[in-house]
Amino acid sequence: MKNKRKKRRRLSLSKLVKLFIATIVLGYFLSRVTPFFSQATNKTYIAEYGKIEAAVSTEGYIVRDEKVMKNLGEGKVVLYVSEGEKVARNQKLAEIYLEEIDAKTSKDLEIINLRIQNIKEQQSEQQVFSKDIEKIDGEINAILKEVQQHINEGSYERVSLLKENLSTLVEKKSVISGEKSFSGKNLDQLEKQQQSLQSKINASVEVVYSEFPGVFAIGNDGLEELLNLKNIENITEQEWQTIKNTYKPKSDALEQNSLRIIENHRWSIVAKLKEVEIEGIGENRRVMIRLRGDSKEYRATVRKIIEVNEEEIIVILDLTDFIEDFYNKRLIAFDMIKSSFEGIMIPNSAIVEREGREGIYRLDVNGFARFIPIKVKGSNREYSIVYYGSFDDTKDGETKRVNTMNFYDEIVVNAQHISEGEKIR
């Protein structure tokens, strides 16, 4: 009986030892499995650069201060400036040849102009002989007095001799003054020929000049008078419909039948939006404009917001930035960017609040979660843009520099149930 009892005691002790060992193994296993499940349920995110913007996509009409300088009819047009080129006031833009002019007429006028110019230059040079002419005039006057005296005395032989001297002096004066020179004989005749040829050409050629400085353009779409910077100030729903009905969307290419001048690069956009789309935007507010399909952004100011009805408004945007080919664009598709934020972009699910401060859990080198304070610049439904490196935090009138997360930090995505120091990886 004693042997049986000893045997039972040994079996019980053996079971206890095995149970103790199994408990230790199970505990170790559970300690390793818990982080595994934690990693499976808590995904991480590498913080990188991003951009969040609130934008409205719409269409609008470009508004310019411009004037049609000339409506073109029949005839050959010779342009003296290129489209898109800046021009000054009274600058020659084009010549319109209403009738065919033979090349000889134009060539003759060109030659005569050169001859007249040369003759006038020669006459200008002859002004240096003015003292000689004054001297000759003095000699002529003296001879005339002497002739008169000899006539009174009856000395006619002496008069005859003096007349020869007088003729010589007059001839000399004529040569110096130009009356008998090549220029004197031809200038009047050349100027008459010049006037005749010029009149003939003027009757066949119309010259177009710019009335004010601006940008030269070709063609028109019929909206120049309606869509100018002054007229749109109080645009109505009826006028908006007139613009839509007048504009021909099939051909953004203008009718090439006129010459225009656009005043500088000041321009506007008028667009119709739903009132909810412009929520948070007021007059004089700065926004950005981006043409559809283009990455470049243009600065704009909200000049005026005009209520159309309970749901719609008309907005006028003023711009000064140069846009390529703006003088030939009218209807454009664009994005109005109401706000834009750049920096580190993180999921909103990664943001938690701890002790009244927003932050995220960043993984250290050993994979443990560490709370890092953040400051949000802007957000949408899914992501937020936050400051990186450091940010200023003002509390009770005191500003402190706070260190924060940086690019390429690894953070916990679903951070609501994470604790400080928890093993994530």
ZIDABEL-V690498 format. One record per pair of residues at least 6 apart in sequence whose ideal C-beta (glycine too) atoms are under 7 Angstrom apart, sorted by sequence separation. I is the first residue (numbers start at 1). J is the second residue. D is the distance in Angstrom with one decimal. If there is no record, write none. Layout:
# ZIDABEL-V690498
I/J/D + I/J/D
This chain:
# ZIDABEL-V690498
81/87/5.7 + 87/93/6.8 + 174/180/4.0 + 175/181/6.1 + 178/184/4.1 + 281/287/6.9 + 290/296/7.0 + 307/313/5.5 + 308/314/5.9 + 363/369/6.4 + 364/370/5.4 + 412/418/5.4 + 290/297/4.9 + 306/313/6.3 + 351/358/5.8 + 352/359/6.4 + 378/385/5.3 + 392/399/5.3 + 393/400/5.3 + 150/158/4.7 + 151/159/6.0 + 289/297/6.8 + 305/313/5.5 + 306/314/4.4 + 361/369/4.0 + 362/370/5.4 + 376/384/5.0 + 377/385/4.5 + 150/159/4.8 + 288/297/4.5 + 289/298/4.6 + 351/360/6.1 + 361/370/6.7 + 377/386/6.4 + 392/401/6.1 + 393/402/4.8 + 288/298/6.9 + 305/315/5.4 + 350/360/5.0 + 361/371/6.0 + 362/372/4.8 + 376/386/5.5 + 377/387/6.6 + 288/299/6.5 + 289/300/4.8 + 375/386/6.3 + 390/401/5.4 + 391/402/5.7 + 80/92/5.1 + 81/93/5.8 + 147/159/5.5 + 288/300/6.8 + 304/316/4.6 + 359/371/5.2 + 360/372/5.7 + 374/386/4.7 + 375/387/4.8 + 390/402/6.2 + 412/424/6.2 + 80/93/6.1 + 286/299/6.8 + 287/300/5.3 + 302/315/6.4 + 303/316/4.4 + 359/372/5.4 + 390/403/5.3 + 391/404/5.8 + 80/94/6.1 + 303/317/6.7 + 346/360/6.6 + 359/373/4.5 + 360/374/5.8 + 390/404/6.0 + 79/94/5.0 + 147/162/5.0 + 286/301/5.9 + 287/302/6.4 + 302/317/6.1 + 303/318/4.7 + 359/374/5.3 + 389/404/6.8 + 78/94/6.2 + 146/162/5.9 + 226/242/7.0 + 227/243/6.7 + 301/317/7.0 + 357/373/5.2 + 358/374/5.6 + 375/391/4.2 + 388/404/6.6 + 77/94/5.6 + 78/95/4.6 + 226/243/6.3 + 284/301/6.4 + 285/302/4.7 + 300/317/4.4 + 301/318/4.9 + 354/371/5.5 + 387/404/6.0 + 388/405/6.4 + 389/406/5.9 + 284/302/6.5 + 300/318/6.5 + 358/376/6.7 + 388/406/5.2 + 77/96/5.4 + 143/162/5.4 + 283/302/5.4 + 300/319/4.9 + 388/407/6.1 + 223/243/6.5 + 269/289/7.0 + 282/302/6.9 + 283/303/6.9 + 299/319/6.9 + 75/96/5.0 + 76/97/4.3 + 281/302/6.1 + 283/304/6.0 + 298/319/5.7 + 75/97/5.3 + 143/165/5.9 + 283/305/5.9 + 299/321/5.7 + 75/98/4.6 + 143/166/5.0 + 223/246/5.9 + 298/321/4.4 + 69/93/6.7 + 72/96/7.0 + 222/246/5.8 + 223/247/6.3 + 298/323/6.3 + 140/166/6.4 + 221/247/6.7 + 278/305/6.7 + 289/317/6.7 + 140/169/5.1 + 373/402/5.7 + 375/404/6.8 + 139/169/5.6 + 140/170/6.8 + 289/319/6.7 + 374/404/5.4 + 348/379/6.5 + 373/404/6.0 + 374/405/6.2 + 240/272/6.4 + 372/404/6.2 + 136/169/5.4 + 221/254/5.3 + 351/384/6.5 + 372/405/5.1 + 220/254/5.9 + 221/255/7.0 + 343/377/5.8 + 348/382/6.2 + 219/254/3.0 + 220/255/6.1 + 235/270/6.4 + 268/303/6.9 + 278/313/6.2 + 347/382/6.7 + 348/383/6.4 + 136/172/6.1 + 219/255/5.4 + 232/268/6.7 + 275/311/5.8 + 341/377/4.4 + 347/383/6.0 + 348/384/5.7 + 136/173/4.8 + 219/256/4.7 + 274/311/6.0 + 275/312/6.5 + 278/315/6.3 + 341/378/3.6 + 346/383/6.7 + 218/256/5.9 + 219/257/6.9 + 220/258/4.7 + 232/270/5.3 + 274/312/6.0 + 275/313/5.3 + 345/383/5.2 + 346/384/5.9 + 219/258/6.2 + 229/268/6.0 + 339/378/6.4 + 133/173/6.0 + 220/260/6.1 + 272/312/6.2 + 273/313/5.8 + 297/337/6.9 + 345/385/5.6 + 346/386/6.2 + 218/259/6.3 + 291/332/6.1 + 292/333/3.9 + 344/385/6.9 + 272/314/5.4 + 273/315/5.8 + 292/334/6.0 + 343/385/4.6 + 344/386/5.2 + 133/176/5.8 + 217/260/4.5 + 291/334/5.2 + 292/335/6.9 + 342/385/6.5 + 343/386/6.1 + 362/405/6.0 + 369/412/5.9 + 132/176/6.0 + 133/177/6.1 + 270/314/6.5 + 271/315/5.6 + 290/334/6.3 + 341/385/4.0 + 343/387/6.3 + 344/388/4.7 + 216/261/6.3 + 217/262/5.9 + 289/334/5.5 + 290/335/4.6 + 343/388/6.0 + 360/405/6.3 + 270/316/5.3 + 129/176/4.8 + 214/261/4.4 + 215/262/4.5 + 289/336/6.2 + 290/337/6.4 + 362/409/5.1 + 363/410/4.6 + 214/262/5.1 + 268/316/5.9 + 269/317/4.5 + 362/410/6.8 + 212/261/6.5 + 214/263/4.6 + 268/317/6.1 + 287/336/5.6 + 288/337/4.1 + 362/411/5.3 + 369/418/5.2 + 371/420/5.5 + 126/176/6.8 + 211/261/6.9 + 214/264/6.0 + 268/318/5.1 + 269/319/6.9 + 287/337/6.1 + 361/411/6.3 + 370/420/7.0 + 208/259/6.0 + 210/261/5.3 + 212/263/6.6 + 268/319/6.6 + 287/338/5.9 + 360/411/4.8 + 361/412/4.3 + 369/420/6.7 + 126/178/5.9 + 267/319/5.6 + 288/340/6.7 + 369/421/6.7 + 368/421/5.5 + 369/422/4.8 + 266/320/5.7 + 361/415/4.9 + 368/422/6.8 + 123/178/5.7 + 265/320/6.4 + 360/415/6.4 + 368/423/5.8 + 369/424/5.3 + 367/423/6.1 + 368/424/6.9 + 265/322/5.0 + 281/338/5.7 + 361/418/5.1 + 367/424/5.5 + 280/338/6.6 + 367/425/3.4 + 267/326/6.1 + 123/183/5.7 + 122/183/5.4 + 344/405/6.6 + 350/411/5.3 + 363/424/5.7 + 350/412/6.3 + 363/425/6.0 + 344/407/6.2 + 350/413/5.3 + 352/415/4.8 + 119/183/4.1 + 349/413/5.6 + 352/416/6.1 + 262/327/5.0 + 346/411/6.5 + 349/414/5.5 + 350/415/5.3 + 347/413/5.6 + 119/186/6.8 + 119/187/5.2 + 116/187/6.9 + 233/304/6.9 + 235/306/6.5 + 237/308/5.1 + 116/190/5.3 + 240/314/6.4 + 254/328/6.1 + 115/190/5.6 + 116/191/6.5 + 112/190/5.6 + 116/194/6.4 + 252/330/6.7 + 235/314/5.9 + 252/331/6.8 + 112/193/5.6 + 113/194/6.7 + 112/194/5.0 + 249/331/6.3 + 247/330/6.4 + 232/316/5.9 + 247/331/6.2 + 109/194/6.9 + 112/197/6.8 + 109/197/4.3 + 108/197/5.9 + 109/198/6.5 + 105/197/6.1 + 109/201/6.5 + 105/200/6.2 + 106/201/7.0 + 105/201/6.6 + 101/201/6.2 + 101/204/5.1 + 99/204/4.1 + 98/204/5.5 + 97/204/6.3 + 98/205/7.0 + 223/330/6.7 + 97/205/5.5 + 98/206/6.3 + 96/205/6.8 + 221/330/5.7 + 95/205/5.4 + 96/206/4.4 + 217/327/4.2 + 217/328/6.5 + 95/207/5.5 + 96/208/6.9 + 215/327/5.5 + 94/208/4.7 + 92/207/6.4 + 93/208/4.7 + 93/209/6.3 + 92/209/5.9 + 93/210/5.7 + 91/209/6.6 + 90/209/5.3 + 91/210/4.9 + 90/210/6.5 + 89/210/6.2 + 87/210/4.8 + 89/212/5.5 + 93/216/6.3 + 89/213/5.3 + 88/213/5.3 + 87/213/6.5 + 87/214/6.6 + 86/215/5.9 + 87/216/5.2 + 84/215/6.3 + 85/216/5.3 + 83/216/6.2 + 83/217/5.8 + 81/216/4.9 + 83/218/5.3 + 70/208/4.8 + 69/208/5.8 + 69/210/6.8 + 69/211/6.8 + 67/211/6.8 + 68/220/5.5 + 68/224/6.0 + 66/224/5.4 + 65/228/5.3 + 63/227/4.8 + 64/228/6.9 + 65/229/5.1 + 63/228/6.5 + 94/259/6.2 + 61/227/6.0 + 63/229/6.0 + 93/259/6.0 + 63/232/5.4 + 87/261/6.9 + 61/243/6.1 + 72/257/5.1 + 71/257/6.3 + 72/258/6.0 + 71/258/4.9 + 70/258/6.4 + 70/259/4.7 + 68/258/4.8 + 69/259/4.7 + 69/260/6.4 + 68/260/5.3 + 69/261/5.8 + 67/260/6.7 + 66/260/5.3 + 67/261/5.7 + 66/261/6.5 + 66/262/4.3 + 66/263/6.7 + 64/262/5.2 + 65/263/4.2 + 64/267/5.1 + 63/267/6.3 + 62/267/6.0 + 63/268/4.1 + 63/269/6.8 + 62/269/6.1 + 63/270/5.7 + 60/269/4.4 + 61/270/5.3 + 60/270/5.8 + 60/271/3.2 + 59/271/6.7 + 58/271/5.2 + 58/273/5.9 + 56/273/6.4 + 56/277/4.6 + 84/327/6.5 + 62/326/6.6 + 62/329/5.3 + 62/330/5.5 + 61/330/5.9 + 61/331/5.8 + 62/332/6.2 + 59/331/6.3 + 60/332/6.3 + 59/332/6.9 + 59/333/5.1 + 60/334/6.5 + 58/334/6.9 + 57/335/5.3 + 58/336/6.8 + 56/335/6.9 + 55/335/4.5 + 56/336/4.7 + 55/336/6.4 + 55/337/4.6 + 56/338/6.9 + 55/338/6.6 + 53/337/5.3 + 54/338/4.6 + 54/339/4.7 + 53/339/6.6 + 53/340/4.2 + 51/340/6.7 + 52/341/5.1 + 51/341/7.0 + 51/342/4.9 + 52/345/6.9 + 49/344/6.9 + 50/345/2.5 + 47/344/4.9 + 48/345/6.8 + 47/346/5.8 + 45/346/6.7 + 45/347/6.1 + 45/350/6.3 + 44/363/6.5 + 52/378/5.6 + 52/379/7.0 + 52/380/5.4 + 52/383/6.1 + 50/383/6.7 + 52/385/5.2 + 50/385/6.5 + 47/405/6.2 + 49/407/6.8 + 48/407/6.5 + 47/407/6.1 + 48/408/6.9 + 47/408/6.3 + 46/408/5.9 + 47/409/4.7 + 46/410/5.8 + 47/411/6.0 + 44/410/5.0 + 45/411/5.5 + 44/411/6.5 + 44/412/6.0 + 45/413/5.0 + 44/413/6.5 + 42/412/5.3 + 43/413/4.6 + 43/414/6.8 + 42/414/5.8 + 42/418/6.5 + 44/424/7.0 + 42/424/5.6 + 38/422/7.0 + 38/423/6.7 + 39/424/6.2 + 38/424/6.2 + 39/425/5.9 + 35/423/4.7
